[in-house]
Amino acid sequence: MKKQFCKTVLASILCVAGAMSLPAYADKSIPVADFFKKAQFSGRPVLSPDGQTMAVLVPRNGRFALAVIPLSSRQPKVVAADVDWDIVSPRWVNNQRLVFSLSRGSDVVMEDNDGGGLFAVNVDGSAFRKLVPTLKDARSGHIAYKPYSILSRVDDVSNDLIVVNNQRGRDAQLGASDVLRLDTTTGKTKLLTFDNPGKIGGWLLDHNNVIRVGVSNSVDPDNKRIKQTVYYRDGEGSAWKTIHQAYLDEGKEMHPLGFDFDNKTLLVAGRFNGRDKSAVYIWDFAKQTVGEMVADHPDADVSDLELDLQRKKLIGVNVEAMTPESIYFDEDYAKLDASLRASFPGQRVFFEWRGKNVVVVVRGDNNVGSVYFYDTEKKALEPIYVAKPEFEGKKLSAQKVINYTARDGLNIPAYLTLPEGTPAKNLPLVAYIHGGPHARDSYGYDPMTQLLASRGYVVFQPQFRMSTGFGWKHHTAGWKQWGLTMQDDITDGIENLVKQGIVDKNRVCIIGASYGGYATMYGLVKDPDLYKCGVNWVGVTDVKMLFTVNWSDMSGPYMDNIGTKMHGDPKTDDAYFHKVSAIENASKIKAPVLMAYGSEDIRVPLIHGEKMRDKLRSQGNTVDWMVFTGEGHGWAKESNRILWGESVLNFIDKYIGDNSPAAKK
């Protein structure tokens, strides 16, 4: 079975599975480019609703094409390909038809990635239809770009999809949308929300495709705070009624997740009954509050629900803890999960199950991503492809989860990646700070982390206060703490590693993008003797400029309400803004800095970097400066990502590498 699969399918369009059996060994000479090159395969195979056909994105002439593989014959057929575009985001409409979008991929900078759109095709390549033009088509035709987001298939035979479009509400401050039924053969739509209860940003259907829940965010005219309103109706034609309201700045909003298959039981997530972390509940309509709790986690928010539409079962929830976890309600899924994990000890397993067929994705410390096919009847597990075969037989560095206590007693979780094959003693450290700051790092492959670890650096990624996903208290502990306790959390983690003897205190560098760029610059201000260098890309350099640079997209009701609570209020917090401005305190910076910005960045416009660069150079500091033309808030083009990786590595090597002056102290 395994041999035949590889012969008929993989050898013809995607056979790289043979490399999977190569032994792993420590290799610190992986080319920089290999870490940042796009994966050889995009996404993961998607099973048709009946589980009999697999849709796969495969490499073809430097692009990703869409192929379908009937699992009975294993004969692949490419059904959509283009010399100028990658096929992306394939989804099944029914067992015989798919939709997809287009992308320029990593060949172009952000400014030139004018894809998108929506297209449909049958599994035999017939009945192709353009449903939504690409952004390029919209621009050239001087028409508005009106994309759809897909809510649901209709059933296993209908050519229709249930979609959301914001055309009627495109000028609404906080989003407004409608639900439509889209015929993927004709492109015609039918509006399903004539009785839209308000400016709804999110919709939920029951299993009969009846619109039952709508979620709206609006600015309360009395206090200018953003209020969530959740609307519900009992069925088609029933009146909408409000079942929940909450201010977003209190963290008590509801996240409707889905209905059980009785179409009466609604499951929701949120922080109810005084809980710090979000959990999943059954909604009690009689009491208009949550009833039974069905899933929670001691360390992380839970706001996910998995369903099996064919078996009509609630499967369970996925939890984005420091390491991903799945909590299964269903015994069959729990057994399959345990069996697959036993086949891949120490790795993370994700799977899609249709009929007797399962697509399995496996990731681990030395596995960026491997995809398998599993037949539950024959108990046969077959390799399909690896995402980045250039890493096969080469050992990456293990990512560990650690916890430490900040100086005020708050627990801070963090990722620690130690260089493979090197004793964890007196090593150079790179503190790699995530953006947001209302965001978090995730477990898994990161090209910058693995590049630096491969060259002998410890990489430390703290989930400092303000990070999301670890409860409301952890998040709000960072409100208006830019440069203060948020910065102390980073310092405390580094000092903890120094005390353990893992890190050489004379060889520490801090790096990061966006907020991480701010933390880099302010770290150099606040702890000038701790860091020997800093790398800031697309970083904020003055917190108040988040509000005053009016060509940034960081504006509007969210910034006026929640933004002022998290980052400071420009009307009342001038003293705070002065204190935590990296630009205004730049005279304290000693270490050399590498800075890079995108010319088209509207999240953190170029002026943030230019002002800091000019200030540092005027006082004699060493500043390496780069601008990536056409890029936005990060680098989209593969060659730019590779160049950036090389630049960061060379810069860090110069100041804390084995041959640096710091290494000789």
N, C-alpha and C positions, 0 to 999 in steps of 0.2 A: 504493500500500500504506500509506504513512505517513498520507496524508490520510484514507483509509477507516478506519483504526484509530482515529484521533482522533474521527471523526464518530460511529461506532457505539458506541464504548466510553467514551472519555474524556468526551465531551460529555454522556453520560447520567449518569455518576456520579463521574468523576474527571478530567475534562479540564482540566489547567492547563499542559499542555506548550507551548502557544503562547507563554507568557512566556519560554521558554528561549532564545529568539533575541534578547532585548533586549540592547543593549550594556551592558557593565559600566562604571561610573564611580565615582570616589571620592565617598563620601557619609558625612559625619560626623554626620548628623542622624537616623540610624535611631532610632526611638523605643526607649526602654529596654525596654518591654514586649515588643517584637518579638524580642529576644534570648532571653527566658525563656518565651514562650508555647509551648505544646505544638506539635509539628509538625502540619501539616495532614493528613499521612498517617502511619500507624503501621507500622513494620516495613517489610519488602519483600515483594513477591509471592512465593509459593511454588508451584513447579511440581509437578503430580501425578507419581507415579512413572513414568508413560509419557510425560510431557511434553506431554500434549494439553490440559490444563486448568490455569488459573492461579487460585490462591486469593489474594484481595487484601482488606486491611482498608481500608474506605473511609469517609469522613465522611458521617454521616447524622443529621440533627436534633441536632447537637452531640455525637454519639457515634460510635464506630467500629463499623461493621457488617462482617460477613463476606460477601463476594461471590465467586462463582466465574465465570470467563470461559472457556468453551470456545474454544480458539484457532482452531478451524475456522470457527466462525460469528461470533465476536467479540460475542456477545450476552450481556451480564452478567446475573447473577441474584443478588440478595441472599438468602442462605439462613439467616442468623442475625442478629438485631438485637434490642436491648432499649432502652427509653427510659431506664432507670436505670443501665445497665452498658455499658462498652466490651467488645467482643470482643477477646481478646488471645491470642497464642501459638497460631495455627492450625497444625495438622500433619495430613498425609495419613495415613489408615489404609490405604487402598488407592486405586485410581483413581476410586472412586465415593463415598468417605466420608472425613469429616474429624473431628478433635476440636479443642476449643478450651477456653479458660478465660475468666473474667470479671474485670473490674477497675472500680473507681470512677474510675480515671484521675486526672487532676490537678484534679478538682473538689473533692476533699476532702483533709483532713489525713491524716497517716499513721494516726492512731488510728482513723479511720473507714473506712479502705480494707479492707473486709471481704469481698473477692471470693475469687478462686481457683476451686476446684472443677474439674470436668472434664465436658465435654459432647460429644456426638457428633451428627452430622447427615449425611444424604446430599446429594449435589450438586444434587438436585432439591428439596431442602427437606424430604424425608420422613424417617421413622424417627428422629426426634429422641429423644435419650435423655440423662437426667442420670445420669452415672456416679459422680461424687463431689459431694456438696453443697458449697456455698460456705462460707466461714468464717462468714458471717452466718447461714446455715441451721444450721450446727453450734452456734453460740452460742445461737440462739433455741430449738433443740431440746435443748439441754444434752447434746450428744453430742461426742465427741472428733472433732477435725478430722483426717482420715486421707487426705492427698493422695497421689497417685501421681506418680512421675517416669517418663517414657517411655524405655525402653531401645531398643526396636526395633519396627518393623512386622514382621508375620509374613511376608507376601508381597504380591503385587499384587492378590490377590483376597480374601484372608481379612479378615473383620471384626474380627479379634483383634489386640491389641497385647501386647507383652512389657513389663511395668511393674515398678517397684520400690516397695515400701511398707515403712515402718519400724514397723508396728503391733506386731509381736512384740518388737521391740527398742527401743521408745520410751524405756525407762528406762536403757538402756545409756549409760555415761559418754561413750564416744567413737563412738557410732553403731553401729547394727546393723540390717540390713534383710533382706528376702526378695524373691525374684523370683516374679512371678505372670504367668499368662496371662489377659488381660482380654478378655472378649467385649463389644465396644462396642454390640451390639444388645440384649443382655439385662442387662449389668452384672455378670454372674457372673464369678468368678475361679477359677483353679486354681493352687494353690501348686506351684511348680517346684523349691523348695529345701528339701525335707524333710531332705536330707543336707547342710545348711548346715555348712561346715567351721569356722565360728567367728563372731565378731561382725563380719560383713562390712559395710563401708561403701560399697564399690564393686564392681561386677560387669562382666564382659566376656563377650559371646557370640561364637560363631563364626558363619559365614554360613549355617549350618543352624539357627540359633537355639538351639544347645546351649550351656548355661552352662559356660564353660571356665576362667575366671579369677575369683578373688575377692581383694579387698584389705582387710586388717584392720589397724586401729591399736589397740594395747593398752598399758596401763601395765605396764612390767616391774616385778614386785613386789620385785626385788632392789635396784633403784636409782631407781625412780619415773620413769624416762625413758620416753618414748613410742616404742614399737617398731612398725615396719611389718612385716607378714608378708604375702607374696604366695603364694596357693595356686593350684595348676594341676591340671587333670585332662585325660587324653587324650581322653575322650569321655563320652557319656551312660552313667552307671553305673560309670564308672571311679573308682578311689580318688583322693581329693584328696591332693596332696603339696605340701610347701613348696618353692618354687624361689628365694625371696629373702627376706632379713631385713635390716633396717637401722634405726638410730635416726634419728629425724627431725632431731634437733639436730646431726647430722653432715652433713646434706644429701645423703645417699646413697640416698634412697628411689627406688623404681622406679615409673614411670607406665606401666602396660600400655595400649597405644593401640588395637590391633586386630590381626586376623588377615589375612594375605593370603588369596586366594581358593582356595588349596589346603587351607585350614583346618588347616594344620600350622605354617606360618611365623608366629610371633608377633613383632610389632614393639613395642618398648618405648622409653621415654625415661628419661634419668637422667644423673647425673654418674658415669660409670664410668671405670675405669683412670686415676684421678687427675685427670680433667678438671675444670676450674673451671665450665664452662658445660654445661648439659644438652644432649644430642644424641639423635638417634633411631637405634636399633640393631635388628638381628635378634637374637633371643634364641637362644643356643646351649644346647639342652637337654642335650646330652651333657656339656658342661663346666659347666653351671649358672651361666653368666655370659653377658655379651653377646658376640656375634660381630661380623659386619660392621657398620660404621657406614654408615647410608644418608643422613643429613642432619645438618648442623651449621651454625653461624653464628659468625663471629669475635667478634661484639659482644653477642650476645643468647642467652638460653636458647631451645632448641627443644623443644617437648613437644606436638606437634600432628601429626595424620595425617588426610589427606583421601582418601576412597574414592569411586568411582563404582560403586554397587551394580548398576546396569543393565548397564554395560559390563564389570563384574567386573574393575576395574582399581584399583591403587593410583595415585592421582593425584599426590600430593606432600605438602608441608607448608606451613603458613602460619607466618610468623615475626613475632612482635611485637617487632621491633627499634625503634629510635627512629622510623623510618618503616616501616610494614608492608611485608613482602615475602612473595612466594610462591616456593617452590622446587618446580618440577614435575618428576616422574619421567617422566610420560607425554608423548609427543611431540605428540599431538593437542591436549592441554590447553595445552601450552607454545605451540603455534602460535596457538591461539585467544586466549590471554592476550596474546601479542605483537600480534596484530591489533587487539584491543580497546584496548590501551594506545596504539597508534599513532593510534587514532581520538580519544583523549582525552589528548593530550600534557600531561605535568605533573600529571595527576590519578591518583588511586588507583582501581583497577578490581577489583571482586569479581563473580563470576558463578556461577550455578547452571545446569547443562547437563543437559537430559533430551531424548533423541531428537535432533530437529533444532532444538529450541527452547531458547533461553537467556534467562534473566533477568539483567540486568546492573545493578549498582549502582555509581555513580560519585561520588566525593567529591574535593574539592580545596579550595584556599585560599578560593575564592569560590563553593564549591558544598557546601552542607551535606549534600546527598544528592539525586541524580537517578537515576531508575529507567528503564531501557530494555528493550525486547523485541528480541531478535535471532534472525533465521531463518538458520541456517547454510547452507541450500540456496540461498535467494534472496539471501543476503548483504545482507539488509535490516535496518537498525537503526532502531527506532521509539521515540520518547519516550513514556513512560507518565505519569509525574508527577515533580514536584519536592517534596521534603519540606516546605520552607518557602518558598513562592512569594513571601512578603513581601520576601525578600532578592534576588529576581531583578532584575537591572539595577543593583544596589548592590554596591559592592566592599568585601569584608571584608579583613582584614589578614593578610598572609602569615605563616605559622608556620615559623620556621627551626630547624634543629638545629645546636647549637654544642657544642663541648667545651672545657673549660678544666682547668687543673691546680690542685688544692688545695695548700695550703701544705706538706703532707707528701708530695706527689708523686702522689697518687691522681688518675686521670682522672675527671672528672665530666661526664657528658653533660647537656644541658639543652635546653629549648625557649625560643626567643626570638621574641616576636611584636612587630614594630615597627609603629607606627601608619601606616596607608596614606597615601601622598602627602605624608609629612613627612620632611625630611632627618634621617638618623640621627645627630644631633649635639646634645649637651647637653639631652637630654629627661628629663622626670620618669619615674621607674621605680616599678613595683609588683612586688615579689617575691612570687609566688603559690606557696605551699608546699603540697605534696600531703599527704594524710592517710596513715594506716597506723600507724607509718611503714613497715612492711613491705608496701609497695604501690608504685605508680608512676603517673606521668602517661602518657597515650597521645596519639598524634598524631591531630589532627582537631579538629573544631569544639567549642569550649567557650564557653558563653554569657558567663561572667564575663570571660574573656580577651578575647573579641571586643568586648564592651561597653567595657572599659577602653581597648583599643587604638583603638577608634573615637573616643574622646574625647581622644586624643593621648598616651596613656601607653604606655611600653614595658612589656611584661609578660614577666617572667623566671621560668621554672619549672625549677629544678634537680632533677636526679635524684641527690640526695645519697646518701652511703653509708647503707646499710640498705635503700635502694630495691631492689625485686625485679625479676628478669628480665634482669639484667646479669651474672649469675654469682654463685657462692657467696662469693667473696672480697669483691666489692663489697657484698654483703648483710651478711656477718658483720663487715666493717670498722666497721659502725655499732652493733654489739652493745654495750650499756651506754655509749653515747656521746650520749645525750640531752643537749643543751645544750653538749656538748664539741665533738668533731670534726664531728659532724653539723651543728651550728650554724655551725662555721667554714666548712664547705663552702658554705653560703649566703652568708656574708660574703665569702668569696674570689671567688665568682662576681660579686657586685655590684661589688667593687673592680676586678675585671677589666674590667667594662663601663665603669666610671668612667675607668680608665686609657686605654681606647680612645677616649674622648671621646664615647661614645654617651649616657652618662647624666650628669645634673647631680647631683653628690654632695649638694647641699643639698635635693634634692627626691626622697627615697626613702621609700616606705611598704612595710610588710610585711603580708601577709594570708594567711589559710589556715583550713581547717576540720579538726577532730579533731587529729591530730598537727600539722597545719599551724597550728592555733590555738595549740598549745603553742609551736611554733617562733616564732610571732608574739610571744607574751608573753615568751619567754626571749630572743628577739632584742632586744626593748626593754630587757631586763635587761642583757644582755651587751654590747650596742653602743648605749648610750643616745644617743650623739651622731650615729649613722648614720641613724636612722629619725626621720622627722617625724610619723609616725602608724602605728597598727596596727589591723588588723581581725581579730578572732578569733570564729569561730562554731563552736559545739559542741566547743570546744577543751579538751584536758587542761591543767590548770594546776598539778598536782602529781603527779609520776610515781608516787609511792607510793600515791596514792589509786586507781590502777588495781587495786591488790591489796586495799585496805582498805575501799573502798566496796562493801559486800556486796550491794547491790541492783543492781549493774552486771552485765551479761552477760560481763564480762571476768573470768571465774573458771573454775575447774575444772582438769583435768589439763594442758591445753595451756599455761595461764598458769603452773601450778606447775612445768612443765618448760621449755618453749621460752620462755615469757614471762619467766621469771627470767633467762634467758641474754640475751635481747634488751633487756629493760627494767630489770633489776636484781632482786636477791633481797631481799625485805622482811626476811628473817631475818639477813642479813649485810651489807647494803649501805646502812645508815643514813647514813653519811657522804656517800656518793654521792647519795642521795635528797635530803639537805639542800642539797647543792651545786647540784643541777640543778632544784630546786623553783622555779617561777616565783613562787608565792605567798610563799615564805619570802625571796625576794630582790626582792620588789616595790618596796622602798625605792629601788632604783636606776632605776626607770622614770621617764622624764621626759615621754614623748610621750603625746598623747591617744589613747584607745582606744575603738573600737566593738566591743561584745561582744553576741552573740546565742546563745540556747540554745533547745532544744525542751523543752517541759514533760514530754514522755513519753520522753525519751532514756534508754535503759538501757545504752548503750555508754559515753557520757560524761555521767553524770547532772548535773542542774542545779546541784548543790552545787559542782561545779568552778567554774562561773561566779560563783555567788553569793559564795563566799569571796573570789575575786579582786576582784570588784566592791567588796565591803565594805572590803577592805584598801586598795585604791587610793583610794577616796573618803575613807577616814579620814585619808589623808595628803595630801589636797587635789588628787589627780589628776583630770583630765577623763575621765569615763567615760560614753559613750552606751550605754544598756542596752536590750535587746529580748528578750522571751520570746515564742516562737511556740507558742500554746496548741494542744495536740493533736498537735504534730509530734514526731518522734523525732530521729534522728541525721542531720539534714538536712531540707530542706523539700519535702514532697510536693505541696502545694497550689499551683496555678499563681499565684494572687494573692499568696501568700506569697513565691514566688520573685521575682515582679516587684517587690514591695515591698522585698525584700532587695536586689535589684540597684539600685534607686533609692537606698536608704539608703547602700549602700557607695559608690556614685558620688558622692553629695553629700558624704559624709564625706571621701573622698579629695580631691575638688575643694577642699574647705575648707582643707586643710592642705598640699597640694603642687600644686594646680591653677594655672592661668595667673594667677589673681587672688589667689592665696594670699600671705601674707607671705614664705614661703620662695622664691617666684618672683621677689621683688623684691630679694633679696640679691645 
